[in-house]
Amino acid sequence: MLATDAGYDSAGRALLRRASIRIEPGEVHAILGPNGAGKSTLLKLLAGELRGTRGELSLDGRPLPQWTPAALARRRAVLPQDEQLGFGFLVEEVVALGRLPCPRHAPPREQELLREALAAAGVAALWGRRYTGLSGGERRRVQLARVLAQVWEPQAEGPRYLLLDEPTANLDLAHQHACLDAARRFAGQGNGVAVVLHDPNLALAHADRVTLLHDGEVAASGRPADVLQPQTLHRVFGIDAALLQPPGWQHPVIATRGQQTRA
């Protein structure tokens, strides 16, 4: 999945100026940046939900506009930032919505797939519950199960992709890591994951690559520890930060001293 010099304008304003990113099978690719940097716009362009004003977007070397909606839905699933589902569906009925574009199996196998997706998202115990009675964090994890169910089965045509827009929103610390662990397991099966995050420490712990956006353009891209350096964080976020690696820790962590005033 590839974006080359992608840009998007709306109402005469450039929401994304020029951004290039490659989502590789087998990797979790985190997209970070300040509010308004263009993170969600870039994800929607990669998903084919928006038509870029400039640049090129492709999947498996084929331009996104050439994909039919049905074929695209079987290859990539999108978790949006917000959900507005207000009907009293059962949890498993919500997850089953992700199966709509997929070839259908006999009912026992379909139910098995739903249970597998719920277990992968850490919410197997919610089977049979009303969606409207769940907490915000529980709803978020059920929605993750829904998009997992959409691309759960391998495709002969190639790898599958998850595009996740702030999947850790409304989740406590343990469930934030559990959510990204699920994304990591999906990538470990030879699939690609693009995930919009706000917390750089989550990217350090779970991502293979990071793309940092600033004012609608790519400020830096590469390995998390290479990109999330103090000088870059100060330039993009205006914060005074240090990259630390305590003894025995597998990943470095970012410690901040406070908000600074940009020149």
C-alpha positions in Angstrom: 0.0 0.0 0.0 1.6 3.2 -1.2 1.0 7.0 -1.2 3.4 9.1 -3.3 3.3 12.9 -2.8 -0.4 12.6 -1.8 -2.3 15.7 -1.1 -5.9 16.7 -0.4 -7.6 20.1 -0.4 -11.0 21.0 1.0 -12.9 24.3 0.7 -9.7 25.9 -0.7 -7.6 24.7 2.2 -4.8 22.1 2.0 -5.6 19.4 4.7 -2.6 17.4 3.4 0.0 19.0 1.2 2.4 16.3 0.0 2.9 13.1 1.9 4.6 9.8 0.9 4.2 6.6 2.9 4.5 2.9 2.2 2.6 0.3 4.4 4.6 -2.9 4.1 3.2 -6.4 4.7 4.5 -7.7 8.0 4.9 -4.3 9.6 3.0 -1.9 12.0 3.4 1.6 10.7 2.5 4.4 13.1 1.4 7.8 11.9 1.9 10.6 14.4 1.7 14.4 14.5 -0.1 17.3 16.1 -3.8 17.9 15.8 -4.5 19.1 12.3 -1.3 17.7 10.8 -3.2 15.6 8.3 -3.1 12.1 9.9 -6.7 11.1 9.5 -6.8 12.6 6.0 -3.8 10.5 5.0 -5.5 7.4 6.4 -8.7 8.1 4.4 -6.6 8.6 1.2 -4.9 5.2 1.8 -8.3 3.6 2.4 -9.7 5.1 -0.8 -12.4 7.0 1.1 -11.1 10.3 -0.3 -9.9 11.0 -3.8 -6.5 12.8 -3.6 -6.2 16.3 -5.0 -2.6 15.4 -6.1 -0.2 12.5 -6.0 -0.7 8.8 -6.4 -2.2 6.1 -4.2 -2.0 2.4 -4.9 -2.5 -1.1 -3.6 -0.4 -3.9 -4.9 0.9 -1.5 -7.7 -2.7 -0.9 -8.9 -4.1 2.7 -8.5 -6.8 2.8 -5.8 -9.4 4.3 -8.2 -9.2 1.1 -10.3 -10.3 -1.1 -7.4 -14.0 -1.9 -7.1 -15.4 -1.2 -3.6 -16.1 -4.9 -3.0 -12.6 -6.0 -3.9 -11.1 -3.2 -1.8 -13.3 -4.1 1.2 -11.9 -7.6 1.1 -8.3 -6.4 1.1 -8.4 -3.6 3.7 -10.5 -2.7 6.7 -10.8 0.7 8.2 -11.4 1.6 11.9 -12.6 5.2 11.8 -11.9 7.7 14.6 -15.6 8.0 15.6 -18.6 5.6 15.5 -22.2 6.6 15.7 -23.9 3.2 16.0 -26.9 3.7 18.3 -29.0 0.6 17.6 -29.4 -2.1 20.2 -27.5 -4.8 18.3 -25.9 -7.6 20.1 -22.1 -7.5 20.1 -21.8 -10.4 17.7 -24.2 -8.7 15.3 -22.0 -5.6 15.2 -18.9 -7.7 14.5 -20.9 -9.6 11.8 -21.2 -6.3 9.9 -17.6 -6.7 9.1 -18.3 -9.9 7.3 -20.7 -8.3 4.8 -18.2 -8.0 1.9 -16.7 -11.4 2.5 -17.5 -14.8 0.9 -20.0 -16.5 3.3 -19.5 -19.8 5.0 -22.0 -22.1 6.7 -23.5 -20.5 9.9 -21.3 -22.6 12.3 -18.1 -21.4 10.6 -19.3 -17.8 10.5 -20.0 -17.9 14.2 -16.6 -19.3 14.8 -15.0 -16.5 12.8 -16.9 -13.9 14.9 -15.7 -15.5 18.1 -12.1 -15.6 16.8 -12.2 -11.9 16.0 -13.7 -11.0 19.4 -11.1 -13.1 21.1 -8.3 -11.3 19.1 -9.7 -8.0 20.2 -9.9 -9.1 23.8 -13.6 -8.9 24.1 -14.8 -12.6 23.8 -16.7 -12.2 27.1 -18.9 -9.6 25.6 -20.7 -12.1 23.3 -24.5 -11.7 23.9 -24.3 -8.2 25.4 -26.1 -5.2 23.9 -23.8 -2.9 22.2 -25.5 0.2 23.5 -24.9 -1.0 27.1 -21.2 -1.1 26.7 -18.6 1.5 27.9 -16.8 3.6 25.4 -13.7 1.5 25.7 -15.6 -1.7 25.2 -17.3 -0.3 22.1 -13.9 0.6 20.7 -12.6 -2.9 21.1 -15.8 -4.4 19.6 -15.3 -2.1 16.6 -11.7 -3.4 16.4 -13.1 -7.0 16.3 -15.5 -5.9 13.5 -12.6 -4.7 11.2 -10.6 -7.8 12.1 -13.5 -10.0 11.0 -13.6 -8.1 7.7 -10.1 -9.2 6.8 -9.8 -12.2 9.0 -9.3 -14.8 6.3 -6.2 -14.9 4.0 -6.7 -13.8 0.4 -5.1 -15.6 -2.5 -4.6 -12.2 -4.2 -2.2 -10.9 -1.6 -1.8 -9.4 1.9 -4.5 -7.7 3.9 -4.3 -4.4 5.5 -5.7 -2.7 8.7 -6.1 1.1 8.7 -6.7 2.2 12.3 -7.5 5.8 13.2 -6.7 6.3 16.9 -7.7 2.8 18.0 -6.5 3.4 21.5 -8.9 6.3 22.2 -11.1 5.7 25.3 -8.9 2.7 26.3 -7.1 2.4 29.6 -3.4 1.8 29.6 -3.5 -2.0 29.6 -6.1 -2.2 26.8 -4.1 0.3 24.7 -1.3 -2.1 24.7 -3.6 -5.1 24.1 -5.1 -3.4 21.1 -1.7 -2.8 19.5 -0.7 -6.3 20.4 -3.6 -7.5 18.3 -2.5 -5.3 15.4 1.0 -6.7 15.9 -0.3 -10.3 15.6 -2.2 -9.4 12.5 1.0 -7.9 10.9 2.9 -11.0 12.0 0.7 -13.1 9.6 2.2 -11.2 6.7 -0.3 -8.3 6.6 0.1 -4.5 6.8 -1.1 -2.2 9.6 -1.3 1.6 9.5 -2.3 3.1 12.8 -2.8 6.8 13.8 -1.5 7.4 17.3 -1.1 10.4 19.6 1.3 8.8 22.2 4.8 8.4 20.8 5.6 5.9 23.6 3.0 3.5 22.1 4.8 3.9 18.7 8.1 3.1 20.3 6.7 0.0 21.9 4.7 -1.4 19.0 5.6 0.1 15.6 8.2 -1.1 13.1 8.1 2.3 11.3 6.9 5.8 12.1 5.8 8.6 9.8 5.6 12.0 11.6 3.4 14.6 10.0 3.6 18.3 10.5 1.5 21.0 8.7 0.3 18.4 6.1 3.8 17.2 5.2 6.1 14.4 6.3 8.5 15.8 8.8 10.4 12.5 9.3 9.9 8.8 8.6 11.8 5.7 9.6 12.5 3.5 12.6 10.7 4.8 15.7 13.8 5.5 17.8 15.4 7.3 14.8 12.4 9.5 14.1 11.3 10.3 17.7 14.4 12.2 18.6 14.3 15.2 21.0 15.1 17.8 18.4 12.4 16.5 16.0 9.8 16.3 18.8 10.6 19.9 19.7 10.3 21.1 16.1 7.0 19.3 15.5 5.2 19.4 18.9 7.0 22.2 20.6 7.9 20.1 23.6 11.2 19.6 25.5 11.7 15.8 25.6 14.3 13.2 26.2 14.6 9.7 24.7 15.6 7.3 27.6 16.2 3.6 27.7 16.2 2.3 31.3 18.4 -0.8 32.0 16.7 -4.0 31.0 13.9 -2.3 29.0 13.3 -3.6 25.5 12.2 -0.2 24.0 13.2 3.4 24.8 10.7 5.8 26.3 10.1 9.5 25.8 10.0 11.7 28.9 8.7 15.3 28.5 9.5 18.3 30.7 6.5 20.4 29.6 5.0 22.5 26.8 7.4 25.0 25.2 6.5 28.1 23.3 7.3 27.8 19.6 9.4 30.6 18.1 
